[in-house]
Amino acid sequence: SAAAYQQKRLRQVGKFLSPASRPRPPVRSRANLPAVSRSLDLIALEEIQEAILLVVQDGLGVLPEEIPQAVGQLFGFTRLGEFQASFIIKQIESLLTDGRLVQSGKWVTVRPNS
């Protein structure tokens, strides 16, 4: 609500609101939602990036081309289109640029203490 936002209990990132006290967003499956609600466009960028970090961390290092499908599965998508996969790849690149992910040879890993 507007009052919660004004009282700094919510923060806005892009078009999404989240509790200000939550440092990392939960990654939620959309498998049980109607098909019209299962779109990557309806998922906050923070949650997409958190899903990428979870996939890479759980795999103890992953080949970059394997990450989009694994992220899609976390969100409950049976398959990703080319646009969705390329969007996730851009987020991987962003996480590599800001140092939250590290690429060593062919493998992507989570930076220690992330």
PAZAVEX-911075 format. One record per atom (N, C-alpha, C): residue number from 0; atom name; x, y, z. Coordinates in pm, whole numbers, plus 50000, padded with zeros to 5 digits. Layout:
PT   n atom     u     v     w
PT NUM   CA     X     Y     Z
...
// end
This chain:
PT   n atom     u     v     w
PT   0    N 50084 49881 50000
PT   0   CA 50000 50000 50000
PT   0    C 50088 50124 50000
PT   1    N 50028 50236 49969
PT   1   CA 50102 50363 49965
PT   1    C 50157 50398 50103
PT   2    N 50080 50370 50208
PT   2   CA 50126 50401 50344
PT   2    C 50249 50318 50380
PT   3    N 50247 50190 50346
PT   3   CA 50362 50103 50376
PT   3    C 50485 50148 50300
PT   4    N 50467 50192 50176
PT   4   CA 50579 50241 50096
PT   4    C 50635 50369 50157
PT   5    N 50545 50461 50196
PT   5   CA 50589 50587 50256
PT   5    C 50659 50565 50390
PT   6    N 50618 50463 50464
PT   6   CA 50680 50433 50594
PT   6    C 50806 50347 50579
PT   7    N 50850 50326 50456
PT   7   CA 50973 50251 50425
PT   7    C 50966 50103 50463
PT   8    N 50843 50049 50476
PT   8   CA 50829 49906 50500
PT   8    C 50834 49829 50370
PT   9    N 50811 49899 50259
PT   9   CA 50821 49840 50125
PT   9    C 50922 49921 50046
PT  10    N 50990 49851 49956
PT  10   CA 51079 49920 49863
PT  10    C 51037 49883 49723
PT  11    N 51057 49975 49632
PT  11   CA 51019 49952 49493
PT  11    C 51144 49935 49409
PT  12    N 51146 49825 49331
PT  12   CA 51252 49799 49235
PT  12    C 51181 49776 49102
PT  13    N 51198 49871 49010
PT  13   CA 51124 49863 48885
PT  13    C 50975 49874 48913
PT  14    N 50898 49780 48860
PT  14   CA 50753 49783 48881
PT  14    C 50709 49692 48996
PT  15    N 50803 49643 49075
PT  15   CA 50772 49549 49182
PT  15    C 50799 49609 49319
PT  16    N 50715 49572 49416
PT  16   CA 50734 49610 49555
PT  16    C 50777 49487 49634
PT  17    N 50864 49507 49734
PT  17   CA 50903 49398 49821
PT  17    C 50926 49454 49961
PT  18    N 50917 49368 50064
PT  18   CA 50943 49416 50200
PT  18    C 51085 49470 50211
PT  19    N 51098 49586 50270
PT  19   CA 51230 49649 50284
PT  19    C 51322 49568 50373
PT  20    N 51265 49490 50463
PT  20   CA 51346 49413 50558
PT  20    C 51400 49283 50501
PT  21    N 51359 49246 50380
PT  21   CA 51400 49118 50321
PT  21    C 51518 49141 50227
PT  22    N 51639 49096 50268
PT  22   CA 51756 49121 50184
PT  22    C 51759 49038 50057
PT  23    N 51706 48916 50060
PT  23   CA 51707 48829 49942
PT  23    C 51565 48779 49918
PT  24    N 51518 48791 49795
PT  24   CA 51381 48749 49766
PT  24    C 51366 48597 49763
PT  25    N 51249 48547 49801
PT  25   CA 51225 48404 49786
PT  25    C 51204 48371 49638
PT  26    N 51245 48253 49598
PT  26   CA 51223 48207 49460
PT  26    C 51101 48115 49466
PT  27    N 50995 48154 49395
PT  27   CA 50868 48083 49404
PT  27    C 50831 48018 49272
PT  28    N 50780 47897 49281
PT  28   CA 50732 47827 49162
PT  28    C 50598 47884 49119
PT  29    N 50581 47897 48990
PT  29   CA 50453 47942 48933
PT  29    C 50379 47826 48868
PT  30    N 50420 47703 48897
PT  30   CA 50364 47585 48831
PT  30    C 50213 47573 48848
PT  31    N 50160 47617 48960
PT  31   CA 50017 47602 48986
PT  31    C 49934 47723 48945
PT  32    N 49998 47823 48886
PT  32   CA 49926 47941 48841
PT  32    C 49867 47918 48702
PT  33    N 49764 47992 48667
PT  33   CA 49711 47982 48530
PT  33    C 49820 48020 48429
PT  34    N 49813 47965 48310
PT  34   CA 49915 47987 48207
PT  34    C 49940 48136 48182
PT  35    N 49837 48217 48186
PT  35   CA 49851 48361 48161
PT  35    C 49936 48429 48267
PT  36    N 49947 48369 48384
PT  36   CA 50026 48427 48494
PT  36    C 50167 48371 48501
PT  37    N 50200 48278 48413
PT  37   CA 50333 48217 48414
PT  37    C 50421 48280 48307
PT  38    N 50463 48401 48334
PT  38   CA 50548 48474 48240
PT  38    C 50667 48530 48315
PT  39    N 50782 48526 48252
PT  39   CA 50902 48581 48312
PT  39    C 50886 48731 48336
PT  40    N 50804 48797 48254
PT  40   CA 50779 48941 48269
PT  40    C 50711 48974 48402
PT  41    N 50646 48875 48461
PT  41   CA 50573 48897 48586
PT  41    C 50655 48860 48709
PT  42    N 50784 48837 48690
PT  42   CA 50873 48800 48800
PT  42    C 50976 48912 48817
PT  43    N 50992 48956 48941
PT  43   CA 51087 49064 48970
PT  43    C 51228 49023 48931
PT  44    N 51302 49117 48880
PT  44   CA 51440 49094 48839
PT  44    C 51522 49037 48955
PT  45    N 51499 49087 49075
PT  45   CA 51570 49035 49194
PT  45    C 51546 48886 49213
PT  46    N 51422 48843 49190
PT  46   CA 51388 48701 49207
PT  46    C 51452 48616 49098
PT  47    N 51458 48667 48977
PT  47   CA 51524 48596 48868
PT  47    C 51673 48581 48899
PT  48    N 51736 48688 48944
PT  48   CA 51878 48681 48978
PT  48    C 51902 48587 49095
PT  49    N 51813 48588 49193
PT  49   CA 51827 48496 49307
PT  49    C 51815 48351 49259
PT  50    N 51725 48324 49165
PT  50   CA 51711 48189 49110
PT  50    C 51839 48146 49040
PT  51    N 51901 48237 48967
PT  51   CA 52028 48206 48901
PT  51    C 52134 48171 49004
PT  52    N 52143 48251 49109
PT  52   CA 52241 48223 49215
PT  52    C 52216 48089 49281
PT  53    N 52089 48055 49304
PT  53   CA 52056 47925 49364
PT  53    C 52097 47809 49275
PT  54    N 52068 47821 49146
PT  54   CA 52104 47715 49050
PT  54    C 52255 47694 49049
PT  55    N 52329 47803 49042
PT  55   CA 52474 47792 49034
PT  55    C 52531 47740 49166
PT  56    N 52479 47789 49277
PT  56   CA 52526 47745 49409
PT  56    C 52496 47598 49431
PT  57    N 52374 47555 49399
PT  57   CA 52337 47415 49417
PT  57    C 52418 47322 49330
PT  58    N 52457 47370 49211
PT  58   CA 52536 47288 49120
PT  58    C 52684 47294 49148
PT  59    N 52724 47377 49243
PT  59   CA 52867 47395 49274
PT  59    C 52947 47431 49150
PT  60    N 52884 47505 49063
PT  60   CA 52945 47543 48936
PT  60    C 52865 47482 48824
PT  61    N 52832 47563 48725
PT  61   CA 52744 47520 48617
PT  61    C 52794 47579 48486
PT  62    N 52771 47507 48378
PT  62   CA 52798 47563 48246
PT  62    C 52691 47669 48218
PT  63    N 52730 47786 48167
PT  63   CA 52634 47895 48148
PT  63    C 52511 47856 48066
PT  64    N 52530 47773 47966
PT  64   CA 52416 47737 47879
PT  64    C 52314 47648 47950
PT  65    N 52349 47590 48063
PT  65   CA 52256 47505 48138
PT  65    C 52171 47584 48237
PT  66    N 52211 47707 48266
PT  66   CA 52144 47785 48370
PT  66    C 52001 47823 48333
PT  67    N 51973 47876 48213
PT  67   CA 51836 47920 48185
PT  67    C 51729 47811 48207
PT  68    N 51752 47691 48158
PT  68   CA 51652 47585 48174
PT  68    C 51632 47550 48322
PT  69    N 51742 47545 48398
PT  69   CA 51731 47515 48541
PT  69    C 51655 47624 48615
PT  70    N 51678 47750 48578
PT  70   CA 51604 47861 48638
PT  70    C 51456 47849 48603
PT  71    N 51428 47819 48479
PT  71   CA 51288 47799 48438
PT  71    C 51220 47691 48519
PT  72    N 51291 47583 48545
PT  72   CA 51233 47475 48625
PT  72    C 51204 47521 48768
PT  73    N 51292 47602 48826
PT  73   CA 51265 47655 48960
PT  73    C 51134 47735 48962
PT  74    N 51108 47808 48854
PT  74   CA 50986 47888 48845
PT  74    C 50865 47807 48802
PT  75    N 50884 47678 48774
PT  75   CA 50773 47592 48737
PT  75    C 50739 47594 48589
PT  76    N 50830 47645 48506
PT  76   CA 50807 47647 48361
PT  76    C 50854 47514 48303
PT  77    N 50774 47455 48217
PT  77   CA 50815 47329 48155
PT  77    C 50920 47351 48047
PT  78    N 50916 47467 47984
PT  78   CA 51018 47501 47885
PT  78    C 51027 47652 47873
PT  79    N 51140 47700 47825
PT  79   CA 51160 47842 47804
PT  79    C 51172 47870 47655
PT  80    N 51117 47980 47614
PT  80   CA 51135 48025 47477
PT  80    C 51271 48090 47462
PT  81    N 51310 48116 47340
PT  81   CA 51440 48176 47313
PT  81    C 51453 48313 47378
PT  82    N 51347 48393 47375
PT  82   CA 51350 48526 47436
PT  82    C 51372 48515 47587
PT  83    N 51300 48424 47651
PT  83   CA 51315 48406 47796
PT  83    C 51456 48360 47832
PT  84    N 51508 48264 47756
PT  84   CA 51644 48213 47781
PT  84    C 51747 48324 47763
PT  85    N 51731 48406 47659
PT  85   CA 51828 48514 47636
PT  85    C 51817 48620 47745
PT  86    N 51697 48642 47799
PT  86   CA 51681 48736 47910
PT  86    C 51755 48685 48033
PT  87    N 51745 48556 48061
PT  87   CA 51816 48498 48176
PT  87    C 51967 48506 48154
PT  88    N 52012 48483 48031
PT  88   CA 52155 48493 48000
PT  88    C 52205 48636 48026
PT  89    N 52123 48736 47994
PT  89   CA 52161 48875 48022
PT  89    C 52175 48897 48173
PT  90    N 52090 48832 48250
PT  90   CA 52100 48846 48396
PT  90    C 52225 48775 48449
PT  91    N 52261 48664 48388
PT  91   CA 52386 48596 48425
PT  91    C 52503 48690 48400
PT  92    N 52503 48754 48283
PT  92   CA 52610 48848 48248
PT  92    C 52615 48963 48348
PT  93    N 52499 49011 48391
PT  93   CA 52493 49118 48490
PT  93    C 52552 49073 48623
PT  94    N 52519 48951 48665
PT  94   CA 52574 48897 48790
PT  94    C 52724 48874 48780
PT  95    N 52773 48838 48662
PT  95   CA 52918 48824 48641
PT  95    C 52985 48961 48649
PT  96    N 52923 49061 48588
PT  96   CA 52979 49197 48587
PT  96    C 52986 49255 48727
PT  97    N 52881 49233 48807
PT  97   CA 52884 49292 48942
PT  97    C 52955 49204 49045
PT  98    N 53009 49090 48999
PT  98   CA 53094 49008 49085
PT  98    C 53024 48907 49173
PT  99    N 52892 48895 49160
PT  99   CA 52821 48795 49242
PT  99    C 52841 48655 49187
PT 100    N 52868 48645 49056
PT 100   CA 52907 48520 48992
PT 100    C 53048 48536 48937
PT 101    N 53119 48425 48926
PT 101   CA 53255 48424 48874
PT 101    C 53264 48316 48767
PT 102    N 53330 48347 48656
PT 102   CA 53351 48246 48553
PT 102    C 53495 48200 48557
PT 103    N 53512 48069 48566
PT 103   CA 53645 48009 48568
PT 103    C 53647 47903 48458
PT 104    N 53714 47936 48348
PT 104   CA 53709 47848 48232
PT 104    C 53567 47843 48179
PT 105    N 53514 47725 48162
PT 105   CA 53377 47709 48113
PT 105    C 53273 47721 48223
PT 106    N 53315 47715 48349
PT 106   CA 53223 47704 48462
PT 106    C 53191 47838 48525
PT 107    N 53065 47851 48569
PT 107   CA 53022 47969 48644
PT 107    C 52998 47923 48788
PT 108    N 53053 47998 48882
PT 108   CA 53035 47968 49024
PT 108    C 52990 48093 49098
PT 109    N 52938 48074 49218
PT 109   CA 52900 48187 49302
PT 109    C 53025 48237 49371
PT 110    N 53043 48368 49372
PT 110   CA 53157 48425 49443
PT 110    C 53148 48386 49590
PT 111    N 53255 48341 49650
PT 111   CA 53250 48305 49792
PT 111    C 53197 48421 49876
PT 112    N 53117 48387 49975
PT 112   CA 53056 48485 50067
PT 112    C 52950 48571 49999
PT 113    N 52885 48520 49893
PT 113   CA 52775 48595 49830
PT 113    C 52646 48566 49900
// end
